[in-house]
């Protein structure tokens, strides 16, 4: 890039230099700089005209242009590294104010690292061209497909969009036509090729059987916690993080309900608890470990009295003591497929709960953003009867299905 040797001229008269440079441009159509009548090569970057040397020496001008793009000439212009740092600092502040979930911040941190690795820390954002994003997508494709690719592209656009919205750059980069999200057809094809995130009622009853749990997990409180968490996954569509976040203020065992917002989006949720779920939680609470500092409000604690899933913003640590142990549990009983773990219970809850044909109630149970104008703007409440219709549908399938 910039290695080609171009012809030069010894002319000193400005008129002759301009005429020579214009003829040079006609002969070298790929030369990126334009002729300035004052006798210099120039380029409009980030809305301003930047000059790169005298017309008589295109080689020196193009070298100065590439130094400018790479950010090593001391000229102004936000670099990729500085842009990533600005964005992450703002997102971390949101995280500290509880306006952004830690898991989302971690995703932004990962995309920032990938952009720096792909483009270079000192590369000017204004210099990024469609071909750069085309190559970036190829890099993404080496490790991600389907929804994984969709999230990477979305997070990239979010980062540059934030920089443009906050006047850190004049405009978002030109992504071109190839930095596009996977098509719906492609997403369906990839989803169809993945193992189904389902188990039969017989398999689930086996996993919920206290004898099965006792044969795998150690410690009385730990065993009772695993039974309660599995029931919450099936009953309410809980993930491991939901089980870790469940606090006494969101749980009413006497009424048999919970109203824990979904941690990922802070969308409101409510579900009617099965008698089996209430009983499992009550049994666990009888031998709940002594909570460590900061964990008093949490319902479900691990055997050490701490959170099942730890998210620490200061150290950037993320320790998940739900997914890996549950994967091992499934594997031991021959029920594990690639990509399936504790989150599979949420898929089962949604799949079977849909049979109740109470769409708004199912969305409230799962904590999904309401879809459609009616649900988003006009629906004021979902009744307990509608919620019970969904949860009871899943319960009957689990207890008596085959």
Long-range contacts (C-beta under 8 A, 24 or more apart in sequence): 1-66, 2-62, 2-63, 2-65, 2-66, 5-59, 6-31, 6-58, 6-59, 6-62, 7-58, 8-56, 8-57, 8-58, 8-59, 9-56, 10-56, 11-56, 12-56, 14-38, 14-39, 17-54, 17-55, 17-56, 18-55, 20-55, 20-56, 21-55, 21-58, 24-58, 28-58, 31-58, 31-62, 32-62, 32-65, 33-58, 33-61, 33-62, 33-65, 41-65, 45-77, 45-124, 45-126, 45-127, 46-77, 46-126, 46-169, 46-170, 47-170, 47-171, 50-75, 68-124, 68-127, 69-123, 69-124, 69-127, 70-120, 70-122, 70-123, 70-124, 70-127, 71-122, 71-123, 71-124, 72-122, 77-124, 77-125, 77-126, 78-124, 78-125, 78-126, 78-163, 78-168, 78-169, 79-121, 79-122, 79-123, 79-124, 79-125, 80-115, 80-116, 80-119, 80-120, 80-121, 80-122, 80-123, 80-124, 80-125, 80-128, 81-116, 81-121, 81-122, 83-125, 83-159, 83-160, 83-163, 83-168, 83-169, 84-112, 84-115, 84-116, 84-159, 86-163, 86-166, 86-168, 87-112, 87-159, 87-162, 87-163, 88-112, 90-162, 90-166, 92-313, 95-313, 96-313, 101-263, 101-264, 101-265, 101-266, 102-311, 102-313, 102-318, 103-241, 103-263, 103-264, 103-311, 103-318, 104-264, 105-313, 106-316, 106-318, 107-151, 107-155, 108-155, 108-158, 108-159, 109-316, 111-152, 111-155, 111-156, 111-159, 112-159, 114-139, 114-140, 114-152, 115-156, 115-159, 125-160, 125-163, 125-169, 125-173, 126-169, 126-170, 126-173, 128-173, 128-174, 129-173, 129-174, 129-176, 130-174, 130-175, 130-176, 130-177, 130-178, 130-179, 131-176, 132-173, 133-173, 133-175, 133-176, 133-178, 133-179, 134-176, 134-178, 134-179, 136-179, 137-178, 137-179, 145-182, 145-190, 146-182, 146-186, 146-187, 146-190, 146-191, 147-187, 147-190, 149-181, 149-182, 150-181, 150-182, 150-187, 153-179, 153-180, 153-181, 154-181, 194-338, 194-339, 195-337, 195-338, 195-339, 195-340, 196-337, 197-337, 197-339, 197-340, 197-343, 197-344, 197-347, 197-348, 198-344, 198-347, 198-348, 198-351, 199-335, 199-344, 199-348, 200-401, 200-402, 201-397, 201-398, 201-399, 201-400, 201-401, 201-402, 202-402, 203-333, 203-335, 204-234, 204-348, 204-398, 205-398, 205-399, 206-333, 207-329, 207-330, 207-333, 207-335, 212-333, 216-329, 216-332, 217-325, 217-329, 218-303, 219-303, 220-287, 221-284, 221-287, 221-288, 221-289, 221-301, 221-303, 222-302, 222-303, 224-280, 224-283, 224-284, 224-287, 225-284, 225-300, 225-301, 225-302, 226-329, 227-280, 227-284, 228-277, 228-280, 228-281, 228-283, 228-284, 228-300, 229-300, 229-308, 229-322, 229-342, 230-345, 231-274, 231-276, 231-277, 231-280, 232-277, 233-342, 233-345, 233-346, 233-348, 233-349, 234-345, 234-348, 234-349, 234-394, 234-398, 235-271, 235-273, 235-274, 235-277, 235-349, 235-391, 235-394, 235-395, 236-269, 236-271, 236-273, 236-277, 236-349, 236-365, 236-391, 237-271, 237-345, 237-346, 237-349, 237-350, 237-353, 237-365, 237-366, 237-367, 238-345, 238-346, 239-342, 239-343, 239-346, 240-308, 240-309, 240-320, 240-322, 240-323, 240-326, 240-342, 240-343, 241-309, 241-322, 243-300, 243-308, 243-309, 243-322, 244-298, 244-300, 244-307, 244-308, 244-309, 244-322, 245-298, 246-298, 246-299, 246-300, 247-297, 247-298, 247-299, 248-297, 248-299, 249-297, 251-281, 251-299, 253-278, 253-281, 253-282, 257-384, 261-367, 262-366, 262-367, 264-367, 265-367, 265-369, 267-367, 267-368, 267-369, 268-364, 268-367, 269-364, 269-365, 269-366, 269-367, 270-364, 270-365, 270-382, 270-387, 271-364, 271-365, 271-387, 271-391, 272-384, 272-387, 272-388, 272-391, 272-392, 273-391, 274-391, 274-395, 276-395, 348-394, 349-394, 352-393, 352-394, 352-397, 352-398, 353-390, 353-391, 353-393, 353-394, 355-393, 355-397, 356-389, 356-390, 356-392, 356-393, 358-386, 358-387, 358-389, 358-390, 360-386, 361-386, 361-387, 361-389, 361-390, 362-390, 365-390, 365-391
